[in-house]
Amino acid sequence: MEIPVLMTSLESGLVFSEPCQTTLVNAHGCGLIIHRAVPKGIRVRLEIISAKRHTAAHVADVVSLGGDPETWLLGVELDNPGNFWGIEYSPSDWRVEENLSRAESKPAGHEPLPAAASASPTRRWRLTDISAGACYLETGAPYPVGTPVLASVRVANSECLLDGVVRVSHPQSGMGVEFISRVHDHRARVEQLITLLATHREVPRVLVGRQERPAPQASQLENNGGESPMASDPLLELIRMGDSLPAEEFFDDLKAQRLGQRREPRIEVSLPVLLTGADISGRPLDQRVTTINVSRRGALLEGIYGALQKGDKVFLARRNRKEEFRVAWVGAEGSPEADQIGVVGVVSNPSLWEEVLKSAEPPPETTNVRNAEAQSPKPKT
């Protein structure tokens, strides 16, 4: 895990204070990269400035990484083992035994273990759904919407690390996470994980932690080669809009997509619609937009030029009909989806495109005839 750390010398004959970054951490210390040479064995103070935590340690190993300018990899051992890093999904063996006194666990003159270093409550995670763009995790203590998280999924002796942001959170049930592409191969990494899960059929071990670094900018969201992920990834679509749906509806939809179907099928169709309302500054909106897809519940729209946010109410009009909708998803600023929004009808089953949905449903008679033709033996010739 990469954590910015300020390392300061505690040796009277060697004065320095150097910002550096960890490459890995555990209950006993860390590996970190530094841009200056330091002697092995010196005592140092480690400080996570963003979390206002500090502790004492010593340099246990020094390895030159070369380069120009030269950098070094240090192995640093904490004087007081424990979860100094504040990792919420730390393994159970990171915990310091409560009956071990401070006098027994620290040499004389060393700083006491900070209160923030104690292990946080253990969360249990279960991966129930995953696609290239999102996943749903069952847990009794989900993180709030908007929390940046890092998920470790282990299966078949392989570990996959996934960056994400919580988009929907259900107390005592679970949370939906949209994956964030910080590296170019993130999508390929997820697809490889999905292949492993499908091939080995074993229950993956999942650890999820809150990231201290801020959520990435909108432009970092992965895009499917210019195609709207909302149109090609049903799970991602549900996760993005799920915070605006009643929990019962969300779980019904989740169950449906798990079975490879939509509880409410979406029709890919381009329909001109008049949108009216007010943007986030209170300025009136009155513009022509176009549907990307529609369903009985709502629609995905493009061509939005006003700034809207989740929860805003807008009106859509078409063919002398006008109905109220709630904004459930907004395309990220600076991304290819910046002019798109997802909307859900305030009342159930909006009727604006009822005829489109009906025309897309095959008549029962046609379906029965086709089934009968497929099942009946063909005459011999």
N, C-alpha and C positions, 0 to 999 in steps of 0.2 A: 504494500500500500504506500502510495506517495503522500507524505505528510511534510509540509514545510516546518523546519525546526531551526531554532537559533542555538548554536553550540558555543558555549563560553568556557574558556579555560579556568580551572580552579587552582592552578599551580602558580605560586608567587613569582617564579622565575620565568614564566612563559605566559604572556598576556595576549589574548586574542578573543575575538567574538565574531563568529562566522555563520552567515545564513546558509543552510544546506537543506537537502531533501532526502527522506528515507526511501529506500528501495524495497525493503521488507521489514516487518515488525513482528515481535512475539513477546511473550510474557517476561523474557529475560533481557531483551535489548532490541537492537535493530542493526540493519546495514544502511549506511548513508553515504551519499556522494558529497565530497568537499573539494574546494578549489585551492587548497593549500596543504602542504605536507605538515603532519603533526606526529610527535613521537608516540610510539606504542607505550601503553601503560599510564598515560597521564589521566588525571581526574578532570572531568568536565561537568558542566551543568547543561542539561537539555531543556529547552523551553518551547512549548507550542503556544505561540503568542496569541493566535486566534481563539484558543480555548482557555487562555490564562492559566496554564499548568506548567510546572517545572519540577525537575527531579535531578538527583546526582547520578553520575555514571562514570565509567572509565573506558578508555580505548583499549580494546582487547586484541585488535588486529588491524594492520594497515597494508593495503594492496594498491600499487600504482596502476592506473588505468591508461597511462600514456596520454597521447593527444597533445594538441597545441591550441590553447594552454593546457598543461597537464592537470589531470584530476585524479583523485584518490578515492578508493572505496574503504570505508572504515567499518570494522565490527565493533559496536559499542555495547557494553554490558551494563545494565541498570544495577545500582546498589541495592535497590529494593524491588524484587520481582513483582509483577502485577500488571494490571491493565492500565498502565499509564496513558496509553494512546486513546482511551475512551471509546474503544470499539464495542458496539452494542451486540455484535454477534460473536464475541470472543469465545473460544472453546472453554469447556468446563474446567480443564486442567490449568487454565490461566489463573484461577482464583487462588488467593492466598488463604491458607487455613486460618479461621477466626481465632483458634486457640493458640496460635503462634504469636508470642508477644513481640512488640517492637524491639525490645532489648535483644531478643534472640535472633531477629531477622536482619538487624542492621549493625554494622561496625560502629564503634564510638566516633562521634564527631560528624557523622553523615546526616544529611537532611532527612526528615521524616517523610514517609510516603504520603503524598497529598491525598486528601479525601476523594478527589475526582478520579483517582486511580483505582478505586474499588470496582469490582466487576458489576456491570449492570445486569438487570434481570434477563434471563435467557428466553429468547423467542424461538418457537418452533415454526418451521415453514414447510409448506407442501405445495409443490408445483402442480397445478391442475390443468393449465392451458398455456400453450406457447405458439407463437407464429414468428415470422421474420421480424415483425415490428413491435410485438408486445407480449406480455404474459400475465397470467393471474396467479396469485399466491395466496393460499389459505393460511391464516394465522389469527390467533386470538387477540393480537395487539398490533394492528396495522399502523403504518406511518400516515400522517396527514397528507392530503392532496397537496402537490407541489414540492414534496420532499425529494431531493436528489438522493439516489441510493446506488449501491454497488452490490450486485448479486453474484455469488459464487455457486455454480451448479456443477456437482461432481458426479460423473457416471462413467463406468467402464475404465476406471483408473485415470480418467482425464478430467481436467478442471476447465471450466469456461467462465470467464469474468465478464459480466455484462453491466454497462452503465445504463441507468434509467432514471425516470422521474415518475412519481406516483401521480396517476391521473384520476383514479377513483378509489375511495377507501370506505370499507364497510366495517363498522365496529364489531368486534367479536367474530368476524367472518373472514375477511381478507382484503386484498388490495390489487388493483390493476396497475401495471407498470408499462409505460411506453419506453422502448429502448432508445438510447441516444447514441449517435455515431460520433465518437471522439476519434476513431481511427478508421482508415479507409477500408479495412477488411472486417468491420464489425458485423455487417450483414452476413458475410460468408461464415463467420464464426458462429453465429446463431443457427444458420442452416446446417452446419456440421454438427452442432449440438442436437438439433432435432433429429438428424439421421442416427446419431448414437442412441438417443432415447427410443427411437422406433425399432432399432436393430437389437438392442440388448434387453429391452423390456424389464429393466430393473428400476427400482425406486431411487431416484436421484437424491443425493444429499444436498440440501440447499441452505446457504447462509446468506443473510441480507443485512447490510449495515447502512446507516445514514452517513452520507458523505459530508465532510466538513467544508469542502469547496462548494462554491455556489453552483446552481444549475446552469448548464451551458446556454449560450445564446440560441435564439430560435434558428439562426442560419446553420447551426450544427446538426439539426435534425436530418436524418438520412432520408433521401428521396429516391424513389424507384425509377431512376432514369427519366425523370420528367413526368411520369405518370403519378396521379394522386394516390398515395397509399390508402386513403379512405375507400377508394374504389376497388382496390385489389387485395386488401387485407381485412376481412370481416372482423377478426379479433381486435386489430388495432382500431378499427372504426368504433367498435363497441366500447373499448377501453377509453378512447378519447371522449366519447359522448356519455359514458356511463354515469358520471357525476351528476348529470341532469336528469337521470331516470330514477324512478322509485326502485328500491332494492329488489323487490319481487320481480319487476319487469326485467331488470338487469340479469338476474340469475336465470330467468326463463330464456332470455336471449343467449346467455352463456351456454346453457345446456343445449340449445338448438345448434349453435355453431360448433359445439363439441362433437355433434353427430353429423357434421358436414352440411348443415343446412341453416337457413335463416328462418327465424320464427316469423318474420315479416319480410318476404323477398323484396329486394331492391331492383328497380328497373332502371337500366342505363338509358336515359333519354334527355334530350336537350329541349327544354320548354322555356319560352320567355315569360317572366314573372315580374310584376311591379312590386318593389319593396319600399315600404314607408316606415318611418320611425324616427329615432334620434340617435346620434352618435354619442361617444363617451363625453364629448364636450357640450352636449345638449343641442347641437346644431341639427336641424331637420334633415332627414334623408328621404329622397323621393327619386328613385332610379330604377332602370330596367336591369334585371339580372337574369341569369340563365341557370336552370337546374343541370347538375351533372348526373344525379340519380334521384329517384323518388321512392317512397314507401308509404304504407298506410299511416305511419307515424310521423314522418317528416321528410326532409330532403337535404341534399348536399348542393350548395349554390356557389356559383363563381361570378366574377365581375363586380365584386363589392368594392366601392371606393371610399366608403366611410369607415372610421375606426369603431369597431364594436367589441364587446367583451362578453364572456360567458354570463348567462342569466338575463341579458338584455331582451326586452320584448320588441318584436317587429311585426308588421302586418304584411302579408303577401296577398296579391290580388291577381286573378286570372279569370277571363271569361265571365265578367260581372259577378264574380265571387270574391269575397275578402275574408281572410281568417287570420287569427293571431297565433304567432309562434314564439318560442323561446330559443335564444341562441345557446346551443349546447357545445359547440366547438368553434374555435377561430383559428384560421391558418396563421402560422408564425410569421411575424414581420421579418422581411429579408429572405424568406424562403420561397420556393416556387408556388406554395399554397397561400401566399399572403393575401390574395383576393378571394379566398374561399371561406365559407362558414357552413356549419352543420346546424340545422334547426329542427326542433321537435314541436309538434302541435300542442297548444295549450289545452285544447279539447281533444279527446281521443278520435282517431281516424279522420284527419282532415279530408275534405272532399274536393280540393282544388284539382287533383289529377286522378279522380276516381275512375274516369273512363279509360285512362291509360293503363291503370292497374288491372281493370277488368278485361281489357283487350289482350293483356299479356297472359291471362290465365286460359289454358286450353279447356275447351268444353269437355265435360265428363264423358259424353258419348264418344268423342274422338279418342280420348284416352282409352276407353274400354275396347273400342274397335281395334286400335293399334295393339293393345295387349292380347286380344283374341287372335289377331293375325300372327303375332309373334309366337304364340303358344300352339296354334293349330298346325298339324303337319301339312307340308306342301304336297299337292298331287304329283304322282309320278308321271314322268314324260317318257 
